[in-house]
Amino acid sequence: MKNQLLVLLGLLGWHLARAQPPVRARKVVFIIADGIPADVLEKANTPNIKKLIAGGTYLRAHVGGEKGTYTETPTISAPGYNDLLTGTWGYKHNVWGNAIKAPNYHYPTIFRLLKEQQPARKIAIFSTWLDNRTKLVGEGLPAAGGLHFDYKADGYELDTVAFPHDKQSLYTHAIDDKVVAEAATCLRENGPDLSWVYLEHTDDMGHRHGDSEEQVRAVGYVDEQVGRIWATLRERMKTKPEDWLLVLTTDHGRDAQSGRNHGGQSDRERTTWLVLSEQSINAYASSEPVTIVDVLPTIARFMQLSLPAATQRELDGVPLIGPVSLAAPRVTAGSDSLRITWTALASQPEKVKVWATKTNNFKTGGTDDYELLSTVPLARQRLALSRAAYPAAFYKIVLEGSHNTINCWLMPAGPPAPSGPD
């Protein structure tokens, strides 16, 4: 009788398991289309991107950190990519130009965060610039965690036989097309969990021709390429138990005078954009100026990736989806006080924990010991503390809400200088 009961229970469990829909894997592709100002994208004929926006979200965004502060970062390509990859500005990741001389790998990329927690998940890169994999992510480097991509297609710019370098830089369009073809095939056949697609041609046309028909044509190429990738992801969502987030963005704008240059802190160089295939955005994305450093926490949240507390305390971004508690941290010092402010975003009452440390050991791979200074109602949006009770010339302040953590620093004397010209 006991054996019969066990058999019946086993059969019941099997039928219940079959009745449950399969758990849907959550996967992400992020695309960086280089050097497209927001106003150019908004005026261009981009039917595929417009369809993506119609079912998702379009946001104006910015790069460059906060102008005139320690977070200010050049509006240059490699710093922009690393802003996204690490969720931090240049004062942390230490990439100040395209030479990528000394990236600080103690600030992990989204790829490393995923692989360290869930090593079985697959990562991929499809890029028109080899340095994205070898220098920024630091594939195979012990300092960058010894990470290896499961799938990769890049380095084609070094093949001048297959892609002869013409004076008009049309070869980068051919490479972009090759990269997208490889990406679409890999996504369709293998479905890696996290993928980066990087496209260069739009930036080349901006540098050569500025605001021009050539630049508009290049944006049209990007639209076709995005359409191919999004069609592949939609097909997988129909045929496999998967949910995909597509993130499309750019790394910088261009100067207002000619559209050829970037690197400075003018409004047009700083102003960028974000397209998400996800329609449900949160209070932060709806009300605050979003930034490129918000992409990493957004990807992590979509993939349900639990970030280490030490990493959360260093992120300069805020997730654009799911619940959020607070944003826009500020700390200022009086002669004997610390004044801390934030913007409360939670729809329900909650508390915020205010932490501080006098050290920056994270920068060199160490641990910072944080002291809990106070716990106050989130809705208060401000806190004044006696500096005498916690004296220091330098502070890292962390504000921990129920749904996200933000940070700000009090520097002793202006922004830190880069480690050298880059």
C-alpha positions in Angstrom: 0.0 0.0 0.0 2.8 2.3 0.9 4.6 1.7 -2.4 1.3 2.4 -4.3 0.9 5.7 -2.5 4.5 6.7 -3.4 3.8 5.8 -7.0 0.6 7.9 -7.0 2.4 10.8 -5.4 5.2 10.6 -7.9 2.7 10.6 -10.8 0.8 13.5 -9.3 4.0 15.5 -9.0 5.0 14.7 -12.6 1.6 15.8 -13.9 1.8 19.0 -11.8 5.3 19.7 -13.1 4.1 19.2 -16.6 1.2 21.6 -16.0 3.4 24.4 -14.9 4.7 26.6 -17.7 8.5 26.5 -18.0 10.5 29.1 -16.3 11.4 31.7 -18.8 15.1 32.6 -19.0 15.8 36.4 -18.9 18.4 37.5 -21.5 19.8 40.8 -22.7 21.4 42.3 -25.8 22.8 45.8 -25.5 23.8 47.7 -28.7 26.1 50.8 -28.8 25.8 52.7 -32.1 28.7 55.1 -31.9 28.4 58.9 -31.9 24.7 59.6 -32.8 23.4 62.8 -31.2 19.9 62.7 -29.9 18.6 65.3 -32.3 20.0 63.3 -35.3 18.3 60.1 -34.2 15.0 61.8 -33.5 14.9 63.4 -37.0 16.1 60.3 -38.9 13.9 57.9 -40.9 14.3 54.8 -38.6 11.2 52.6 -39.0 12.7 49.6 -37.1 13.8 51.7 -34.2 10.5 53.5 -34.1 8.7 50.1 -33.9 11.0 49.1 -31.1 10.2 52.4 -29.3 6.4 51.9 -29.9 6.5 48.7 -27.9 9.1 49.9 -25.5 10.6 53.1 -24.2 12.6 56.0 -25.6 14.5 58.3 -23.1 16.8 61.2 -23.6 19.9 60.6 -21.6 23.4 62.0 -21.0 27.0 61.0 -20.8 30.0 62.9 -19.4 29.2 62.6 -15.7 28.1 65.7 -13.8 29.7 68.7 -15.3 32.3 70.5 -13.1 32.4 67.8 -10.5 34.6 64.8 -9.6 32.3 62.6 -11.8 33.0 64.6 -15.0 34.1 62.2 -17.8 35.2 63.0 -21.3 32.5 62.6 -24.0 34.8 60.2 -25.8 34.0 56.7 -27.1 36.0 54.3 -24.8 35.1 56.2 -21.6 31.5 56.1 -22.7 31.6 52.3 -23.3 33.2 51.8 -19.9 30.6 54.0 -18.2 28.0 51.5 -19.4 30.1 48.4 -18.8 30.9 49.3 -15.2 28.0 51.5 -14.2 30.6 54.1 -13.0 32.1 57.3 -14.3 35.7 57.9 -15.2 36.9 58.8 -11.7 36.3 55.2 -10.8 36.9 53.1 -14.0 39.9 55.3 -15.0 39.4 55.2 -18.8 39.9 58.8 -20.0 40.4 58.3 -23.8 40.6 55.7 -26.6 44.1 54.6 -25.7 42.6 52.8 -22.6 45.9 53.0 -20.8 45.1 51.9 -17.3 41.5 50.8 -16.8 40.8 50.0 -13.1 39.4 46.5 -13.3 38.5 46.6 -9.6 35.2 48.1 -10.9 33.8 45.0 -12.6 31.9 45.0 -15.9 28.4 43.6 -16.2 30.0 40.5 -17.9 32.2 39.8 -15.0 29.5 40.3 -12.4 27.3 37.8 -14.3 30.0 35.2 -14.8 31.3 35.3 -11.2 27.8 34.7 -9.8 26.4 32.4 -12.5 29.4 30.9 -14.4 27.2 28.6 -16.5 25.5 31.5 -18.2 26.9 32.4 -21.7 28.3 35.8 -22.7 29.0 37.2 -26.2 30.5 40.2 -27.9 30.1 41.3 -31.6 32.2 44.4 -32.2 33.8 46.6 -34.8 36.6 47.4 -32.4 38.8 44.7 -30.9 39.8 46.8 -27.9 36.3 46.5 -26.5 37.0 42.9 -25.7 40.7 42.8 -25.0 41.1 46.1 -23.1 37.8 47.4 -21.7 36.4 44.0 -20.7 39.9 42.7 -20.4 39.3 39.2 -21.6 41.8 36.7 -20.2 43.5 39.2 -17.9 43.9 38.1 -14.3 43.3 41.7 -13.1 39.9 41.5 -14.9 39.0 38.2 -13.4 40.3 36.0 -16.2 36.9 36.2 -17.9 36.4 34.6 -21.3 33.6 35.1 -23.8 31.7 32.1 -24.9 31.0 33.7 -28.3 32.9 36.5 -30.0 33.1 38.1 -33.4 35.5 41.0 -33.7 38.9 42.2 -34.9 37.8 42.5 -38.5 39.3 46.0 -38.7 42.7 44.3 -38.6 41.9 42.3 -41.8 42.7 44.8 -44.5 42.4 42.2 -47.2 38.8 41.3 -46.6 38.0 44.9 -45.5 40.4 47.3 -47.4 40.5 50.6 -45.6 39.2 53.2 -48.1 39.6 56.9 -47.6 35.8 57.4 -47.0 35.7 54.8 -44.2 33.0 52.8 -46.0 34.8 49.7 -44.8 33.5 50.2 -41.3 29.9 49.9 -42.7 30.9 46.5 -44.2 32.4 45.4 -40.9 29.3 46.6 -39.0 27.2 44.4 -41.3 29.5 41.5 -40.8 29.3 41.9 -37.0 25.5 42.1 -37.1 25.3 39.0 -39.3 27.5 37.1 -36.9 25.4 38.4 -33.9 22.1 37.4 -35.5 23.3 33.9 -36.3 24.8 33.4 -32.8 21.7 34.8 -31.1 19.4 32.6 -33.3 21.4 29.4 -32.9 22.9 29.7 -29.4 20.9 32.4 -27.5 23.7 33.7 -25.2 22.5 35.2 -22.0 24.2 38.6 -22.2 25.6 40.1 -25.5 27.2 43.3 -26.6 26.9 44.5 -30.2 29.1 47.5 -31.1 28.7 49.5 -34.3 31.2 52.1 -35.4 30.2 53.5 -38.8 28.0 56.3 -37.6 30.9 57.9 -35.7 33.2 57.6 -38.7 30.7 59.5 -40.8 30.2 62.1 -38.1 34.0 62.8 -38.0 34.4 62.9 -41.7 31.2 64.7 -42.7 29.6 66.2 -39.6 25.9 66.9 -39.8 25.4 65.6 -43.3 23.6 63.3 -45.6 26.3 60.7 -45.0 25.6 60.8 -41.3 21.9 60.4 -41.8 22.5 57.5 -44.2 24.7 55.8 -41.6 21.9 56.1 -39.0 19.7 54.3 -41.6 22.2 51.5 -41.7 22.0 51.2 -37.9 18.2 51.0 -38.2 18.4 48.1 -40.6 20.9 46.3 -38.4 18.8 46.8 -35.2 15.8 45.5 -37.1 17.7 42.3 -37.9 18.7 41.7 -34.3 15.3 42.6 -32.9 13.6 40.2 -35.3 15.9 37.4 -34.2 15.1 38.0 -30.5 11.3 38.2 -31.2 11.5 34.9 -33.0 13.3 33.3 -30.1 10.6 34.6 -27.7 8.0 33.0 -29.8 9.7 29.6 -30.0 11.6 29.3 -26.7 10.8 30.0 -23.0 12.9 33.2 -23.0 12.3 36.9 -22.3 14.7 39.3 -24.0 15.6 42.9 -23.1 17.2 44.9 -26.0 19.0 48.1 -25.0 20.1 50.5 -27.7 22.1 53.5 -27.0 25.1 55.7 -28.0 28.3 56.7 -26.3 28.3 60.5 -26.9 26.8 63.3 -29.0 28.7 65.8 -31.2 29.6 69.5 -31.2 26.8 71.9 -32.2 29.0 73.9 -34.7 29.8 71.1 -37.2 28.9 67.8 -35.8 32.4 66.5 -36.5 33.8 66.6 -33.0 33.2 65.5 -29.4 35.0 65.1 -26.2 33.9 68.3 -24.4 31.0 69.1 -22.1 28.7 71.1 -24.4 25.0 70.2 -24.2 25.0 68.5 -27.6 28.1 66.5 -26.8 26.6 65.3 -23.5 23.0 64.7 -24.7 22.4 61.1 -25.8 19.4 58.7 -25.7 18.3 55.2 -24.6 15.9 52.8 -26.2 14.6 49.9 -24.2 12.4 47.1 -25.5 10.8 47.2 -22.1 7.7 49.4 -21.7 7.4 49.4 -17.9 9.8 51.9 -16.6 10.0 53.2 -13.0 9.7 56.6 -11.3 13.3 57.4 -11.7 13.3 56.8 -15.5 10.1 58.8 -15.8 11.2 61.9 -13.8 15.0 62.1 -13.5 17.6 62.8 -16.3 18.8 59.3 -17.0 22.4 58.5 -17.9 24.6 55.8 -19.5 25.6 54.5 -16.1 22.0 53.5 -15.5 22.3 50.7 -18.0 24.3 48.2 -15.9 21.9 48.2 -12.9 19.0 48.0 -15.4 20.5 44.9 -17.0 21.3 43.4 -13.6 17.7 43.9 -12.5 16.2 42.4 -15.6 18.4 39.4 -15.4 17.6 39.1 -11.6 21.3 39.3 -10.8 22.0 39.9 -7.2 24.9 42.4 -7.0 27.4 42.2 -4.1 26.9 44.9 -1.5 30.4 46.4 -2.1 29.6 46.7 -5.8 26.2 48.3 -5.2 27.9 50.9 -3.0 30.1 52.0 -5.9 27.6 52.1 -8.8 26.8 55.6 -10.1 23.7 54.5 -11.9 20.1 53.7 -10.9 17.9 50.9 -12.5 15.3 52.1 -15.0 12.9 49.2 -14.4 11.4 47.8 -11.2 10.9 49.6 -7.9 13.4 52.3 -6.8 13.7 54.2 -3.5 15.9 57.2 -4.2 18.2 59.0 -6.6 20.3 62.2 -7.0 22.5 62.0 -3.8 24.4 65.2 -2.7 26.8 65.9 0.1 28.1 69.3 1.0 30.3 70.3 4.0 30.0 73.2 6.3 32.7 74.1 8.8 31.3 71.6 11.3 28.6 69.7 9.5 27.8 67.4 6.6 24.6 68.1 4.7 23.2 65.1 2.7 20.3 65.3 0.4 18.5 62.9 -2.0 15.3 62.6 -4.1 12.8 60.2 -2.7 11.1 58.1 -5.4 9.3 55.3 -3.4 5.5 55.2 -3.5 5.3 53.8 0.1 6.9 55.1 3.3 10.3 53.6 4.0 13.6 54.3 5.8 17.0 55.2 4.3 20.2 54.1 5.9 23.0 56.6 5.7 26.5 55.0 5.6 29.9 56.6 5.4 33.5 55.6 5.1 36.7 57.7 5.2 38.7 55.4 2.9 38.7 54.4 -0.8 40.2 50.9 -0.5 37.8 49.5 -3.1 39.9 51.4 -5.7 42.8 49.1 -5.1 40.9 45.9 -4.5 40.5 46.3 -0.7 37.5 46.7 1.6 36.0 49.9 2.9 34.6 49.8 6.5 31.3 51.7 6.5 29.8 53.2 9.6 26.0 53.6 9.9 25.6 57.3 10.6 21.8 57.4 10.7 18.5 55.8 9.7 15.8 58.4 8.7 12.5 58.5 6.8 13.2 58.4 3.1 10.6 61.2 2.5 12.7 63.7 4.6 15.2 63.9 1.6 17.8 65.5 3.8 20.1 64.9 6.8 22.5 67.2 8.6 25.2 65.6 10.7 28.0 66.9 13.0 31.3 66.6 11.2 33.1 66.7 14.5 31.5 63.3 15.4 33.0 61.7 12.3 36.0 63.9 11.2 37.7 63.4 7.8 38.8 65.3 4.7 37.3 62.7 2.4 34.0 60.8 2.6 32.2 58.2 0.6 28.5 58.5 1.5 26.1 55.7 0.7 22.4 55.9 0.9 20.6 52.6 1.1 16.9 52.4 0.4 14.7 49.3 0.3 15.0 49.0 -3.5 18.3 50.6 -4.5 21.6 52.0 -3.2 23.2 55.3 -4.3 26.5 57.0 -3.4 28.2 60.4 -3.5 31.7 61.6 -2.4 33.0 64.6 -0.6 36.4 65.3 -2.2 39.0 67.3 -0.3 40.0 69.6 -3.2 38.1 69.3 -6.6 38.1 66.4 -9.1 40.9 63.8 -9.2 43.3 64.1 -12.1 43.5 61.2 -14.5 46.5 59.0 -14.1 48.1 60.5 -17.2 47.2 61.7 -20.7 45.2 59.1 -22.6 
